[in-house]
Structure formats: C-alpha cells, structure tokens
Amino acid sequence: MTDVENQLVTLVGARARTEGIAWLDAERARIAGGDAAALALAFPAAGRQVGRGGLDAPGATITTPGGEVIPLAAWRVDDAARVVLLLADARRAPAGALARAFTLYQQGDARERCGVLRALSLLPGADADDAAIGAVLDAMRTSQGEVLEAALCDNPYASRHLPPLEWRMAALKVVFVGMSLDRVARVAERADAELAQSLVDLANEREAATRAVPPEMWPVAARFPPPGLAAKLVGYLEHPAVAHRAAAATALGLLLPSTPALRAFLTDRLAREPDAAVQDALRRALAA
C-alpha cells in the first residue's frame, strides 16, 4: 500500500462510521487482490458507505509521485475513499489505471466524477500519460461547480496535460467563477503573454463594471506584462484592501529588474504602509 493510500485511509477513518471504514478496508482488499469487477461496484457506493461530508483535515496535504503537493481542504470523505479505491486498483494493475479512471468518470455522477478528478495526479503514469485528460476537458464544460473545482484547482494532472489554449481557458474560467488562481497548479510556470493580456482585460472589464478584481491575478500577469500594467499596479498600491496592495507589491517586484523607476513608488509606499504583511511584500519586492 502506498503512503498516500495509507494517509487517506487514516483521514477517512477519522470521519467515517465504523462500518464504513470496515467496508472501505474490505473493498480495497478485494480490488487490489485481483477482483477486476470490484472497483466498478464499489466506486458508486462510496458516498453511501463512508459519508459525503467534508474531510475536515485543516492543513492536510498529500504529495504526488512527482513531488507536487496537493492540499485537501476542499476534499470530501467520499472523495478520499474513491481515491483509495483507485489507488488499490492501480496496485492491482498499474498499466491502464488512468484509462480505467476515465471510464469511471464517464459513467459516474457528479460526486463520482470529483473522486476520479482528484485521483488523476496520484495514479501511475500521471506525469506522462494523458489518457484521462478527457475528464478534465469535459469538466471544463460543466456548470457543476464542485466538478469544475476538482478538475482545475489543486490538480497538477490538469495543468501538466492541458494543451496551451485549453489551459489558458481553464485558468480564466477559475477566475471567472470566483475561485483562486493561486489554486491552479503550475500557474506561474505555464503563464504566457496571452494569459497575461486576458487577465488584464478581465480586470479592466470588472473595474468598469465596479466589480471585484481578484488580487492574485497581478503576479501572474506581471510575468508577461502587457502595456500599462505597471501604472495599474502602482495605482493598486493605494488600494484599500490589504490583499490588493500585497499582490501589487509582489507583481511590481517582478517588473522592477526591467523597470528600475518603479523602485521609487515601492519605497514611498513602504514608508506609509501600516500593514505588516504588505510591508513584507514591499520589502521582498525591493530586494528583487
């Protein structure tokens, strides 16, 4: 049994009823032991057996075979149980584990689809095998928020395998529906000029409509700064929200090496900034 499987079993055990824990232990043993039909039967039953409430494990994370850390704050108990079942199936037959997970996604309801999506980064071959990327692409078209979140947030598989156009669409959709861009795996690594321009365009539209702009978009856009971004960020240094001032400071730090004149604005803001977290962001920016 893998370390991740052990960890998830422990977390389920802290939340599920005794009979639910016994059910999970029995089913994963059957699956790993070679009962090829057991997974298809157990997978839809997981919610009824272990419950559907939040996993309720503040700060808990798991690590993928590739070393990427996945927070579990948004997971439910049945998510964790279904991932355990898929990991047991992968122990039985590592080859084709992602393809089998995709089949379960196609056959499942929303909760089952969430379980599949949360498992993808943990299955054998996830770094190189895009056999299940169809599940992510399908989830991007859904109006079900929990499925979209499982596909695009805290999911390294999606960010590794989505083609550039679809990945940019995914990042923008995360912002559009009100989830944090910071939860998109590899967002800094995969950001490009087209995404940066799209984020600034979205910010301009929301400003014009007096709607909230997510502050975490600023450091992403600053990696490929569109014209006028520096001036906009200097303005956001005066924003009443701490999160915006801190994000603007971080983004300006990325621009500072190519635009040294920005140092004066950062220095001036630091002298007037009352919030300790923003002060730290400004100091880091000035040290860039």
N, C-alpha and C positions, 0 to 999 in steps of 0.2 A: 504494500500500500504506500502511495506517495505521501510526502509530508503535507502537501496541500489537502489531499483527501482526508488525512488524519485531522488536520486543523478544522476543516469544515464539519466533519463528523462531531467533533467536540463542540463547535458552536451550535449545531443543530441540537445536540444533546442538552444544551443549556436552556433551550426554548421549547422543545417538543415534549409531548406526553411520553410516559414510559413505553406505552405500546407503540407509539410512533417511532421511537428510537429502535425498538426491537424489530419493527418492520423494515426500517432502513438497513439495519445490520444484515437481516436475512436476505433482502433483495440484492444488495450489492455483493454478497457472497455468492448468490445464485448466478448473477451476471458475470462476475469475474471467474466463476468456476466453469463457465462454458455453456450456460443455458442461453442460446442465441435469441430465444423468444422472450426472455425475461425482461429485457430493457423496454421493449415496446409496451408491455403490460404494466410495468411499474411506473414508467415515466408520467403518464397522465394521472396516476393515483397519488402522487407525492403530496399534493396540497391537502387532500383529504386525510392523509395519514400523519403528516408532521405539522400541519398548520400553514397558514398563509400570512402570519403577522411579520412585522419587521424582525430582522435578525438581531437588532438591538445589541450591537457589539461596537461601542464607540471607539474609534481609533484603530479598529482591527483592519488588517490588510492581508493579502496573500501575494505571493511572488510567482510569476510565470516561469516556465523553464528557461526563458530568455533573459530573466533577471528584471523584468518590469513589475513594478509594484501596483497592485490593484486595491483601492480602498473598498471596503464592504459596507459603507454607510447606507447605501441605497438598496442593499440586498434584502430579500425576504427569506424566511426559513425555507420555503419550498424552492426558492432559487438554489440555495446551498445544497439541499437534498438532491435536486435534479443534477447539479454539477457533480456531486458524489457518484450518482448512478452512471453518468457519462464517463467519469474517470475510471470507474470499475470496468465499464465496457472497454475502455482503451487499454486497461491492463490485460483483458482477455485477448484483444486483437488490436494492437496499435495501428497497424495499417488500415486505412479507411475510416478511422474514428471520426474525422471531420465530415466526411461524406455521410456517414450514418447519422451524425448530429443534424446535418442539414435536412435529411429525410424526416427526422422527428420534428424539426421546425415547420416543415411544410404541412405536416399532419396535425399540428398542435393548436391549442387555443392560445390566448394572449399570455397566460401565465407560463405555459409550456415553452412558448417562444422566448420569453425572457430567460428561462433556465438555459436553453440552448445558447442564446447570445452571450450570456455571462460565462459559459464554459469554453467558448471558442479559443481564447488565448491560452488555455491550460491544456489543450489536447495535443497529442503527439503530432509533430509536423507543423504546428501553428505558425512558426516563423516563415516557412517556405511554401506551405500548401494553402492555396486559395479556394479549396473545394467547397467551403461553406460561405464564401463571400456573397453568394446569392441571398443568404438570410439577411445580411446587413443591408443589401440593396433593397430587398423587399420591405424591411423595417423602415427605411427612409421614406417610403411612400405611404406609410400608415398614419392614421390620425390618433393612434393609441399612444399616449404619452409614455407609459411605462415600457412599451416595446421599443420606442424610439430611444429612450434613455439607455436601456440595456444595450442597444446596438452601438450608440455613438459616444456615450460617456463612460470613462474609465474602462475602455475596451481597446487594448493595443492591437487586437486582431484587425479591427476595422481600419485603424489608422495605418497599419502595415500594408494592407492589401487593396484598399480602395484606390482606383485609378485617380490621377490628379484632378480631373473635372469633378468626379463624384465626391472626392474628399473635400474639395472646396465647398461643394454644395452641402455636404454634411456639416462642416464647421459653421457655415452660415445658418443652417437650419437650427443648430444648437442655440445660437444667439437669438434667432428669430422667435423660438418658442420659450425663451426665458431661462434656459439652462446655462451653466457657466462654461465659457470657452476654455477655462483652465482644466476642465474635466476631459477635454479631447486629447487623447494620448498623442504625443509627438507633435503637438500643435506648433511649437517653436521650430522643430526640425523640418516640418513639411510646409510651413508658411511660405508663400511666394508673393510676387508683386500683384498678381491678380486678386488673391485673397485680401491683401492689404488694402487695395483700392476698393474692393467690395465692402470691407468693414467700415472704411471711412465714408463711403457713400451711404451705408446704412445709418451711421451715426448722424450724418447731415440730414437725412430724411427724418430721423426721430427728433433731432433738435428742432427742425422746422415745425414738427407736429407737437412740440413741447412734451415729448415722451421720453422716458428714461433711456439712457445710453449705458450699456454695461461697461464698467471701467476696465475689465480685464482685456478688452479688445485693444487697448492702446499699446501695450508692449508687443503684441503680435503685429499690429500694423507698422510699428516702428522698425521692424526688421527689414521691411522694404518700403520706406516712407514715400507715400505719394506727395506731390506738390502741395504745400500749405499745411502739412501735418505738424511741422514744428511749431508754427504760430498757434495752431489749435491747441497743442499740448501746453504751450506757455499760458494760454488762457485757462486751461483746466487746472493749472497750479493754484488758481484762485477759487476753485470750485468749493462750495460749502461742504461737500461730502468728503470725508477723510479718504474713502476708498478711491475716489477720483484723483485727489491730489497725489496719493501714493503711486497710483498707476501712471499718472502723467510724469511723475519724477522718474520712475523706472524707465519709461519709454524715452524720456529725454536723455537719460544716461546712455541709451543705445545710440542716440543721434550725436552725442557730444563729440566723439572722435572725429566725425566728419564736419561738424558744425561747432567749432570752439566758442563762438559768440554766445551759445546757449548757457555757458558757464555763469555768466552774469545773472541771468534770470534764476538759475538754481541757487546761487549764492544768496541772492536777495530774498528768495522765498525761505531759505533755511533760517535766515536771521529773524524772520517774522513768524515762522511756523510753530504753533502751540502744541501740536500732537506729536508724541514721541515716535509713533510708527512712521509717520510721514517724515519726521526728521531723519530717521534711519534710512528711509528710501532716498531722501535727498543726499545724504552723505555717501551712500553707495553709488548714486549716480555721478556725483562729483569725483569719486575715486575711479570712475571708469577710464 
